[in-house]
Amino acid sequence: MDVVQKKQGKALILSVSGRLDAVTSPLFEDRLVRLIEGEEGNIILDLGQLDYLSSAGLRAILSVAKKIPRSEQMIVCNLSGMIREVFSISGFDGIFPIADSIEEALGKAS
């Protein structure tokens, strides 16, 4: 699992690749919490390069989202195939705003 960060305007784009499972989710959660500390603006979580997402990964995403200030939001984008299905089955598509691209997510973030 790898996370690449990029600031665009007031949004922080976090692109996640690899697997987000029981092994990698604690590292993911710790890294994202450190990245978002002191940040202003919305968080865009780009999962376009994510290969696998387990329930432990979902819990880590939810845990990170709870640490975002109430005035901000986490927008998830680039869900495909199995990752989109996991979000749908778990009901996470009703918890987080979902966008098909980073550009669409940036539009929702403003």
Residue pairs with C-beta under 8 A, 6 or more apart in sequence:
1 16
1 17
1 18
1 19
1 20
1 24
1 27
1 28
2 16
2 17
2 18
3 14
3 15
3 16
3 17
3 28
3 31
3 32
3 35
4 14
4 15
4 17
5 12
5 13
5 14
5 15
5 35
6 12
6 13
6 15
7 13
8 106
9 41
9 106
9 109
9 110
10 40
10 41
10 42
10 109
10 110
11 41
11 42
11 43
11 44
11 105
11 106
11 109
12 35
12 36
12 39
12 41
12 42
12 43
12 44
13 44
13 46
13 102
13 105
14 32
14 35
14 43
14 44
14 45
14 46
15 46
15 48
15 49
16 28
16 45
16 46
16 47
16 49
16 50
17 49
17 50
17 51
18 24
18 49
18 50
18 51
18 52
19 50
19 51
19 52
19 53
20 28
20 50
20 52
20 53
20 54
20 56
20 57
20 60
20 61
21 52
21 53
21 54
21 56
21 57
22 54
22 56
24 57
25 54
25 56
25 57
25 59
25 60
26 60
28 57
28 60
28 64
29 60
29 63
29 64
32 60
32 64
33 64
33 67
36 43
36 64
36 67
36 68
40 72
41 72
41 109
42 72
42 73
42 74
42 75
42 109
43 68
43 72
43 73
43 74
43 75
44 74
44 75
44 76
44 77
44 99
44 102
44 105
44 106
44 109
45 61
45 74
45 75
45 76
45 77
46 77
46 78
46 102
46 105
47 53
47 76
47 77
47 78
47 79
47 83
48 77
48 78
48 79
48 80
49 78
50 83
52 82
53 82
53 83
53 86
55 90
58 86
58 90
58 92
61 74
61 76
61 92
62 92
62 95
64 74
65 74
65 95
65 96
68 74
73 97
73 109
74 96
75 96
75 97
75 98
75 99
75 105
75 108
75 109
76 87
76 92
76 96
76 97
76 98
76 99
76 105
77 98
77 99
77 100
77 101
77 102
77 104
77 105
78 99
78 100
78 101
78 102
79 87
79 98
84 93
86 92
87 93
87 96
87 98
97 105
97 108
99 105
99 107
99 108
